[in-house]
């Protein structure tokens, strides 16, 4: 019980106990110092006068006060150092006296109020919910981030290829659709402007062309010439005739349409057995034509599959299976790896030979090299130059070239019989040509001429070629519908592609407008989504009168701090940072001093202007007073009491006698003590 009471008293007043302990230690040191000083004063200064004794007493009292103050500072510094070591090194064991007892850190009087287990769990749940909400917000705002899970059995599925996902369009299709919609919007705008000239110009465009002046469309400088009344009537007659011709063409191209007549006396006749009806084909001819069209369709399908190998193969046969294209029976023989390498070497050699041939045939071309150390030399007297031919060899080569030239001319004459026959006579003085000077002969009835085809065969071949050309023309027209239709028949006329009986059902104007509005709404929603997901993008507006408003002073904006408050907060944070830096410098004296001022220089802590005044003159005066034979005792008076006092004080505090190095560390050895280290 007594120990608990003492410990509780110690817990309740720790600062007072430490202060009392420190005061008792300091008073003991002062008393012992005073006793020793009084004894030595009586022994050494008994012969001095009363005035000198009074002065010495005053000086001794001042020295005692300074010494006592210094001891307090040293004790405080020691305690601060001990606290700093404990704070900086929590891993060190706690050293305590055997009679000391511990107290709980968490239930001390100055401890902050602790939360209960329920409150801690509630706070943990709230923080977990906030972290989960934050993670959900991050996942929503950043869909590009990967999904992280700790469940090894979890598996993902693609959002875009799920069973209920709508059919997705590719990026190219989306871009193409966007281009088409932009073009359609531009065309719609142009059509609206053209069809509704009575609609005024929007205010935004008027603001852009405020300085522009209006002019009459019909009397502008670039306006076409206006037609006269006679020309207008002639044009109306032509349009009426064209309308009648169009009606006739529609009736001709669509015999399935009913005949409409305003004549009650008109009667019908059969279209197919009229006098001017073309001859009808028989059943055999119809079947033959159907087979020909089926073959053409099959050939067309084969051509499409050949030209578009990327298209998938479609088959209605459930038992059909695929086979390898490269090992089919009709596949061409494949070359081996050795043959491919050999072919590559041959092609590389051919490329090198072609390069050499180009260099040889075009000496005017500059020589290109990437070697900076290369230099030029004579091509003809180089070490690797081929041996030069002699005059005889040159003549022989000239004869060979002449023979080759004649052979070439003969080959040209043989391959081009349509060219005229030229007789070249070579004389010693030169060469001249004569045309038709020799007896000509017929190329087609020469003995070596091939057998000629008959007139019927030539006509048949011409018809076959014409049919092939027509089929080719039809195939080109079918494969390239974007090409214009060309005809040499002045009486030919077209029919409307969109109103033919086999045309697919067209959407109405209301449906088209509804679809355009839906696409416009989708585009606007997409733009809003892009603006929401990418706030860093600039705001683009086509409205010249649109104006912005500040995000920070809107009605729903949170209350902003004023400039003075911001500056005050910045100053407080700067002061806190400076205090934190001072605390770090004080707690970690081992860290180097860092400064960004290039003109900063170090100064001594002990001789600074604000350093306390040292008692060097007093000690000097005392050293002059001792009599002969007392120098040793005077030095012991000056130094020994301080050492003993500090040792006594440290021993009472920690129970351990400090070494001389510890005394020197706190500046209690002789000269450093007089220099005023603290």
C-alpha positions in Angstrom: 0.0 0.0 0.0 2.8 2.4 0.9 4.6 1.7 -2.4 1.3 2.2 -4.3 0.7 5.5 -2.5 4.2 6.7 -3.2 3.9 5.7 -6.8 0.6 7.4 -7.2 2.0 10.5 -5.7 4.9 10.3 -8.0 2.5 9.8 -10.9 0.3 12.8 -10.0 3.3 15.2 -9.6 6.2 14.0 -11.7 7.4 17.5 -12.7 7.4 18.7 -9.0 9.4 15.7 -7.8 12.0 16.1 -10.5 12.2 19.8 -9.7 12.6 19.1 -6.0 15.2 16.5 -6.7 17.2 18.8 -8.9 16.9 21.6 -6.3 18.2 19.4 -3.5 21.1 18.3 -5.6 22.0 21.8 -6.5 21.7 23.0 -2.9 24.0 20.2 -1.6 26.5 21.1 -4.2 26.3 24.8 -3.3 26.7 24.0 0.5 29.7 21.7 0.0 31.3 24.3 -2.3 30.6 27.1 0.2 32.2 25.1 3.1 35.3 24.2 1.2 35.6 27.8 0.0 35.2 29.2 3.5 37.9 26.9 4.9 40.3 27.8 2.2 39.5 31.5 2.5 40.2 31.4 6.2 43.5 29.6 5.6 44.9 31.7 2.8 43.4 35.1 3.2 43.4 35.6 7.0 46.0 38.4 6.7 44.0 40.6 4.3 42.2 43.7 5.3 38.5 44.0 6.0 37.8 45.9 2.8 39.5 43.2 0.7 37.5 40.5 2.6 34.2 42.3 1.8 35.1 42.6 -1.9 36.1 39.0 -2.0 32.8 38.0 -0.4 30.8 39.8 -3.0 32.9 38.3 -5.8 32.5 34.9 -4.3 28.7 35.3 -4.1 28.6 36.4 -7.8 30.7 33.4 -8.6 28.5 31.1 -6.6 25.4 32.4 -8.5 27.0 32.0 -11.9 28.3 28.6 -11.0 24.8 27.6 -9.6 23.1 28.9 -12.8 25.6 27.0 -14.9 24.9 23.8 -13.0 21.2 24.2 -13.6 21.8 24.7 -17.3 24.0 21.7 -17.4 21.4 19.6 -15.6 18.7 20.8 -18.0 20.9 20.1 -21.0 21.6 16.6 -19.6 17.9 15.9 -19.0 17.1 17.2 -22.6 19.8 15.1 -24.1 18.5 12.0 -22.2 15.0 12.7 -23.4 16.3 13.2 -27.0 18.1 9.9 -26.8 15.0 8.1 -25.5 12.9 9.8 -28.2 15.3 9.1 -31.1 16.1 5.6 -30.0 13.0 3.9 -28.7 14.7 0.5 -29.2 17.0 1.1 -26.2 16.0 -0.5 -22.9 14.6 1.8 -20.1 17.1 2.3 -17.2 15.4 2.8 -13.9 16.2 2.7 -10.2 15.2 -0.5 -8.4 12.7 1.4 -6.3 11.0 3.1 -9.3 7.6 1.8 -10.5 5.9 2.3 -13.9 2.7 3.9 -14.7 0.4 3.4 -17.7 1.0 5.9 -20.5 -2.6 5.7 -21.7 -4.4 6.5 -18.4 -2.2 9.3 -17.2 -3.9 12.6 -16.2 -2.7 14.4 -19.3 -3.6 11.6 -21.7 -6.1 12.4 -24.4 -9.6 10.9 -24.0 -9.6 7.4 -25.4 -12.4 6.0 -27.6 -14.2 2.8 -26.6 -13.9 -0.4 -28.5 -17.4 0.1 -30.1 -16.3 3.6 -31.2 -13.1 2.3 -32.6 -14.9 -0.5 -34.5 -17.5 2.0 -35.8 -14.7 4.3 -37.0 -12.9 1.4 -38.7 -16.2 0.5 -40.4 -16.7 4.1 -41.6 -13.1 4.3 -42.9 -13.6 0.9 -44.6 -16.8 2.1 -46.2 -15.1 5.4 -47.3 -12.2 3.4 -48.7 -14.6 1.2 -50.6 -16.5 4.2 -51.9 -13.2 5.8 -52.9 -12.3 2.6 -54.8 -15.6 2.5 -56.5 -15.3 6.2 -57.5 -11.8 5.5 -58.9 -13.0 2.5 -60.8 -15.9 4.6 -62.2 -13.7 7.6 -63.2 -10.8 5.5 -64.4 -12.1 2.6 -66.4 -8.7 2.3 -68.1 -7.1 1.0 -64.8 -6.7 -2.8 -64.5 -9.0 -4.7 -62.2 -7.2 -6.0 -59.1 -8.6 -8.9 -57.0 -7.2 -11.0 -54.2 -9.5 -13.9 -55.0 -7.5 -16.5 -56.9 -10.7 -18.3 -58.1 -12.2 -15.1 -59.5 -12.5 -14.9 -63.3 -13.5 -11.9 -65.5 -15.8 -11.7 -68.4 -15.8 -9.0 -71.1 -18.4 -6.4 -70.9 -18.5 -6.0 -74.6 -19.0 -9.6 -75.6 -21.4 -10.7 -73.0 -24.6 -12.5 -74.0 -26.8 -9.4 -73.6 -24.3 -7.0 -75.2 -25.5 -5.2 -78.3 -23.5 -5.8 -81.5 -20.5 -3.5 -81.4 -19.2 -1.7 -84.3 -15.5 -1.5 -85.1 -13.4 1.7 -84.7 -13.2 2.1 -88.4 -17.0 1.8 -88.7 -17.5 4.3 -85.9 -15.2 6.8 -87.6 -16.9 6.1 -90.9 -20.4 6.6 -89.3 -19.2 9.8 -87.7 -17.9 11.1 -91.1 -21.2 10.1 -92.7 -23.3 11.8 -90.0 -21.1 14.9 -90.3 -21.6 14.9 -94.1 -25.3 14.2 -93.7 -25.6 17.1 -91.2 -23.7 19.4 -93.6 -25.9 18.3 -96.5 -29.1 18.7 -94.4 -27.9 22.2 -93.5 -27.3 23.0 -97.1 -30.6 21.5 -98.2 -32.4 23.4 -95.5 -30.7 26.7 -96.5 -31.5 26.0 -100.2 -35.1 24.8 -99.7 -36.0 27.5 -97.2 -34.5 30.8 -98.4 -37.2 32.6 -96.3 -35.4 31.5 -93.1 -33.3 34.3 -91.7 -29.6 34.1 -90.8 -29.0 33.1 -87.2 -27.8 35.7 -84.8 -24.4 34.0 -84.4 -23.7 34.2 -88.1 -25.0 37.8 -88.2 -22.5 38.7 -85.5 -19.7 37.2 -87.7 -20.8 39.1 -90.8 -22.0 42.3 -89.1 -19.8 44.4 -91.4 -21.0 42.6 -94.6 -23.5 44.3 -96.8 -26.3 42.5 -98.5 -26.9 42.3 -102.3 -29.5 40.8 -104.6 -29.0 37.2 -105.5 -30.5 37.5 -108.9 -28.6 40.7 -110.1 -25.2 39.8 -108.7 -22.2 40.0 -111.0 -21.8 36.3 -111.2 -25.5 35.6 -111.7 -26.4 33.5 -114.8 -28.2 35.2 -117.7 -32.0 35.2 -117.2 -34.2 33.5 -119.8 -36.9 35.4 -121.6 -40.6 34.7 -121.6 -40.3 32.7 -124.9 -37.4 30.7 -123.5 -39.3 30.0 -120.3 -42.3 28.8 -122.4 -40.0 26.6 -124.5 -38.4 25.2 -121.4 -41.9 24.4 -120.0 -42.8 22.6 -123.2 -39.6 20.6 -123.1 -40.1 19.7 -119.5 -43.7 18.6 -120.3 -42.4 16.4 -123.2 -39.7 15.0 -120.9 -42.4 14.2 -118.4 -44.4 12.4 -121.0 -41.3 10.5 -122.1 -40.5 9.6 -118.5 -44.1 8.3 -118.2 -43.6 6.2 -121.3 -40.3 4.9 -120.0 -41.9 4.0 -116.7 -44.7 2.2 -118.5 -42.2 0.4 -120.7 -39.9 -0.6 -117.9 -42.7 -1.6 -115.5 -45.3 -3.5 -117.5 -46.6 -4.9 -114.2 -48.0 -1.5 -113.2 -51.7 -1.0 -114.0 -52.7 1.2 -116.9 -54.3 4.5 -115.9 -56.5 6.2 -118.5 -58.9 9.1 -118.4 -60.6 8.0 -121.7 -63.7 6.0 -120.9 -63.8 4.6 -124.5 -60.2 3.2 -124.3 -59.8 -0.6 -124.3 -56.9 -2.8 -123.5 -54.8 -5.1 -125.7 -52.3 -7.8 -124.9 -48.7 -6.5 -124.5 -47.1 -9.7 -125.4 -49.0 -10.5 -128.7 -48.9 -7.1 -130.2 -47.6 -6.6 -133.7 -44.5 -4.8 -132.5 -43.8 -7.4 -129.7 -40.3 -8.9 -129.9 -40.0 -12.6 -130.6 -40.5 -14.7 -127.4 -37.9 -17.2 -126.3 -38.9 -20.8 -125.9 -38.8 -22.9 -122.8 -35.5 -24.4 -123.7 -34.0 -21.0 -124.4 -35.3 -19.8 -121.0 -33.8 -22.8 -119.2 -30.5 -22.3 -121.1 -30.5 -18.6 -120.1 -31.2 -19.5 -116.5 -28.3 -22.0 -116.5 -26.0 -19.4 -118.0 -27.1 -16.9 -115.3 -26.5 -19.5 -112.6 -23.0 -20.2 -114.0 -22.4 -16.5 -114.1 -23.5 -16.2 -110.5 -21.2 -19.1 -109.5 -18.4 -17.5 -111.4 -19.1 -14.2 -109.7 -19.1 -15.9 -106.3 -15.8 -17.6 -107.1 -14.3 -14.3 -108.3 -15.5 -12.6 -105.0 -14.0 -15.4 -102.9 -10.7 -15.2 -104.9 -10.5 -11.4 -104.7 -11.6 -11.3 -101.0 -9.9 -14.1 -99.1 -10.6 -12.3 -95.9 -14.3 -13.0 -96.1 -15.5 -16.0 -94.1 -16.5 -19.2 -95.8 -20.3 -19.8 -95.6 -21.7 -23.3 -96.1 -25.1 -24.8 -95.6 -23.7 -28.3 -95.4 -23.5 -29.4 -91.7 -21.2 -32.3 -92.6 -18.7 -30.1 -94.5 -15.2 -29.8 -92.9 -12.2 -27.7 -93.7 -9.0 -28.8 -95.3 -5.6 -27.2 -95.5 -5.1 -24.9 -98.4 -1.4 -25.7 -98.7 -1.5 -29.5 -98.8 -4.5 -30.0 -101.0 -4.1 -32.3 -104.0 -4.2 -29.4 -106.5 -1.8 -27.3 -104.4 1.4 -26.3 -106.3 4.6 -27.9 -105.1 6.1 -26.0 -102.1 9.8 -25.2 -102.0 11.9 -26.4 -99.1 13.8 -24.2 -96.7 17.0 -24.9 -98.5 15.4 -23.9 -101.8 14.0 -20.7 -100.2 17.4 -19.8 -98.8 19.0 -20.6 -102.2 16.4 -18.4 -103.9 17.1 -15.6 -101.4 20.8 -15.8 -102.1 20.2 -15.8 -105.9 17.9 -12.7 -105.5 20.6 -11.0 -103.3 23.2 -11.8 -106.0 20.9 -10.5 -108.7 20.3 -7.3 -106.6 24.1 -6.9 -106.2 24.6 -7.5 -110.0 21.8 -5.0 -110.8 23.5 -2.5 -108.5 26.9 -3.1 -110.3 25.1 -2.8 -113.7 23.5 0.5 -112.7 26.9 1.8 -111.5 28.6 0.6 -114.7 25.9 2.0 -117.0 25.6 5.3 -115.2 29.1 6.5 -114.3 27.7 10.0 -114.0 25.9 9.1 -110.8 27.8 10.1 -107.6 29.4 7.4 -105.5 27.6 7.1 -102.2 29.2 5.6 -99.1 28.7 5.7 -95.4 32.4 5.1 -94.6 34.0 8.4 -93.6 37.5 7.0 -94.2 37.0 6.0 -97.8 38.8 7.9 -100.5 38.9 7.8 -104.3 41.3 5.9 -106.6 41.7 5.3 -110.3 39.2 2.7 -111.5 41.2 1.5 -114.4 44.6 0.8 -112.8 43.4 -0.5 -109.5 44.8 -3.8 -108.2 41.6 -5.7 -108.8 41.0 -4.2 -112.3 40.4 -6.8 -115.0 43.0 -7.3 -117.7 42.7 -4.9 -120.6 41.9 -6.3 -124.0 44.3 -5.8 -126.9 43.5 -4.2 -130.2 42.8 -7.5 -131.8 40.4 -8.4 -129.0 38.6 -5.1 -129.3 38.1 -5.6 -133.1 36.9 -9.1 -132.5 34.4 -7.8 -129.9 33.3 -5.1 -132.4 32.6 -7.8 -135.0 30.7 -9.8 -132.5 28.6 -6.8 -131.6 27.9 -6.0 -135.2 26.7 -9.6 -135.8 24.5 -9.3 -132.7 23.1 -6.0 -134.0 22.3 -7.7 -137.4 20.6 -10.6 -135.5 18.6 -8.1 -133.5 17.5 -6.3 -136.7 16.5 -9.7 -138.2 14.5 -10.5 -135.0 12.8 -7.1 -135.2 11.9 -7.7 -138.8 10.6 -11.1 -138.0 8.5 -9.9 -135.0 7.2 -6.8 -136.8 6.2 -7.7 -140.3 4.1 -4.5 -140.5 7.3 -2.4 -140.6 8.5 -1.4 -144.1 11.5 -3.2 -145.6 14.6 -1.1 -145.5 17.6 -2.1 -147.6 20.9 -0.9 -146.1 23.9 -0.8 -148.3 27.3 -0.5 -146.6 30.1 1.2 -148.5 33.6 2.0 -147.5 32.7 5.7 -147.4 29.6 5.2 -145.2 26.1 3.8 -145.0 22.8 4.8 -146.7 19.3 3.3 -146.7 16.9 2.6 -149.5 13.2 1.7 -149.1 11.6 -0.6 -151.5 14.7 -1.1 -153.6 14.6 -4.9 -153.2 12.0 -7.3 -154.4 9.3 -7.5 -151.7 7.7 -10.8 -150.7 4.4 -11.5 -148.9 4.8 -12.3 -145.2 1.6 -14.3 -145.0 2.1 -16.7 -147.8 5.8 -17.4 -147.3 6.7 -21.0 -146.9 7.3 -20.7 -143.2 4.0 -18.8 -142.6 1.6 -20.5 -140.1 -1.7 -21.8 -141.2 -4.3 -19.0 -141.6 -7.8 -19.2 -140.1 -10.8 -18.9 -142.4 -13.2 -16.0 -142.6 -15.8 -17.8 -140.5 -13.3 -18.7 -137.8 -12.2 -15.1 -137.6 -15.8 -13.9 -137.3 -16.5 -16.6 -134.6 -13.4 -15.5 -132.7 -14.4 -11.9 -133.0 -17.9 -12.7 -131.6 -16.3 -14.6 -128.7 -14.0 -11.8 -127.9 -16.9 -9.3 -128.1 -18.9 -11.4 -125.7 -16.0 -11.7 -123.4 -15.5 -7.9 -123.5 -19.2 -7.4 -122.8 -19.1 -9.8 -119.9 -16.0 -8.1 -118.6 -17.8 -4.7 -118.9 -20.7 -6.1 -117.0 -18.4 -7.5 -114.3 -16.7 -4.2 -114.0 -20.0 -2.3 -113.8 -21.2 -4.8 -111.1 -18.0 -4.7 -109.1 -17.7 -0.9 -109.3 -21.1 0.7 -108.9 -19.4 4.0 -108.1 -18.3 4.4 -111.7 -20.6 6.5 -113.9 -22.8 4.9 -116.6 -21.5 5.6 -120.1 -23.6 5.1 -123.2 -23.4 6.1 -126.8 -27.1 5.7 -127.5 -28.7 9.1 -127.6 -32.2 7.7 -127.2 -31.3 5.7 -124.0 -32.9 7.0 -120.8 -32.7 5.9 -117.1 -35.3 4.8 -114.6 -35.4 5.6 -110.9 -33.3 3.2 -108.9 -35.2 3.9 -105.6 -38.8 3.4 -107.0 -38.3 0.2 -108.8 -40.5 -2.8 -107.8 -37.5 -4.7 -106.3 -36.3 -1.7 -104.3 -36.2 -2.2 -100.5 -38.7 -0.3 -98.4 -37.6 3.3 -97.8 -38.0 5.1 -94.6 -40.3 8.1 -94.5 -39.2 11.7 -94.0 -40.5 11.5 -90.4 -38.5 8.3 -89.7 -35.4 9.9 -91.1 -35.9 13.0 -89.0 -36.6 10.9 -85.9 -33.4 8.9 -86.6 -31.4 12.1 -87.1 -32.7 13.5 -83.8 -31.9 10.2 -82.0 -28.3 10.3 -83.5 -28.0 14.0 -82.6 -29.1 13.2 -79.0 -26.6 10.3 -78.8 -23.9 12.6 -80.1 -24.7 15.2 -77.6 -24.8 12.6 -74.8 -21.4 11.2 -76.0 -20.0 14.8 -76.0 -21.3 15.3 -72.5 -19.7 12.0 -71.4 -16.4 13.0 -73.0 -16.5 16.4 -71.3 -17.3 14.8 -68.0 -14.6 12.2 -68.3 -12.0 14.6 -69.6 -12.3 17.9 -67.8 -8.8 18.8 -69.0 -10.0 19.3 -72.5 -10.8 22.9 -73.6 -14.4 24.0 -74.0 -15.3 24.5 -77.7 -18.4 26.5 -78.6 -19.8 27.6 -82.0 -22.0 30.3 -80.3 -20.3 33.7 -80.8 -22.5 35.3 -78.1 -21.8 32.5 -75.5 -20.0 33.7 -72.3 -18.4 31.8 -69.5 -18.9 32.1 -65.8 -16.4 31.4 -63.0 -16.5 28.0 -61.4 -15.3 29.5 -58.1 -17.9 32.2 -57.6 -21.0 30.3 -58.8 -24.0 30.2 -56.5 -23.4 26.6 -55.4 -19.7 27.1 -54.9 -18.2 26.4 -51.5 -17.1 29.3 -49.5 -13.6 30.5 -50.4 -11.1 31.9 -48.1 -10.0 35.4 -48.6 -6.6 36.5 -49.7 -5.7 37.6 -46.1 -6.8 34.3 -44.8 -4.8 32.4 -47.4 -1.7 34.5 -46.6 -2.3 34.0 -42.8 -2.6 30.3 -43.4 0.5 30.3 -45.5 2.4 32.2 -42.8 1.2 29.8 -40.1 2.2 26.8 -42.2 5.6 28.4 -42.8 6.1 29.1 -39.1 5.1 25.5 -38.3 7.6 24.2 -40.9 10.3 26.4 -39.4 9.5 25.2 -35.9 9.5 21.6 -37.2 12.9 22.2 -38.8 14.2 23.7 -35.5 12.9 20.7 -33.6 14.5 18.3 -36.0 17.8 20.3 -35.8 17.6 20.3 -32.0 16.7 16.6 -31.7 19.2 15.4 -34.3 22.4 17.3 -33.7 24.3 14.6 -35.7 22.6 15.9 -39.0 24.7 18.4 -41.0 23.6 22.0 -41.4 22.1 22.7 -44.8 21.7 26.2 -46.2 20.8 27.6 -49.6 22.5 30.9 -49.0 26.0 31.0 -50.7 27.1 33.9 -48.6 26.4 32.2 -45.2 29.4 31.5 -43.0 29.8 29.8 -39.6 30.4 31.6 -36.3 31.4 30.4 -32.8 28.5 29.8 -30.4 30.6 30.8 -27.4 31.9 34.2 -28.5 28.6 35.4 -30.2 27.4 38.9 -29.2 24.5 37.4 -27.1 26.8 35.0 -25.2 26.9 35.5 -21.3 29.8 37.4 -19.8 32.6 35.2 -18.7 34.5 35.6 -15.4 38.0 35.4 -16.7 39.1 38.6 -14.9 38.0 37.3 -11.6 39.9 34.1 -12.0 43.0 36.1 -13.0 42.6 38.4 -10.0 42.4 35.4 -7.7 45.5 33.9 -9.2 47.5 37.0 -8.3 46.6 37.0 -4.6 47.9 33.7 -3.2 51.2 33.8 -1.3 54.3 32.0 -2.1 54.1 28.2 -1.9 50.4 28.2 -2.5 50.3 27.9 -6.3 49.4 24.2 -6.2 46.6 24.7 -3.7 45.3 27.7 -5.6 45.0 25.6 -8.8 43.3 22.9 -6.8 40.9 25.6 -5.5 40.2 26.7 -9.0 39.6 23.3 -10.5 39.1 20.6 -7.9 35.8 21.8 -6.4 34.1 21.9 -9.8 35.1 18.4 -10.6 34.1 17.0 -7.3 30.9 18.9 -7.3 29.9 17.6 -10.7 30.9 14.1 -9.8 28.9 14.3 -6.6 25.9 15.7 -8.5 26.1 13.1 -11.2 26.5 10.3 -8.7 23.4 11.4 -6.8 21.4 11.6 -10.0 22.4 8.4 -11.8 24.2 6.4 -9.1 27.2 6.0 -11.5 30.5 7.8 -11.4 31.2 9.6 -14.6 34.6 9.4 -16.3 36.8 12.4 -17.2 35.5 12.2 -20.8 31.9 12.7 -19.6 33.0 15.7 -17.5 34.8 17.2 -20.5 31.7 16.6 -22.6 29.7 18.9 -20.4 32.5 21.5 -20.3 33.4 21.0 -16.6 37.2 20.6 -17.0 39.3 23.6 -16.0 40.0 25.8 -19.1 36.8 25.0 -20.9 34.8 25.8 -17.8 36.4 29.2 -17.6 35.8 29.8 -21.3 32.1 29.6 -20.7 31.0 26.7 -22.9 27.4 26.9 -21.6 
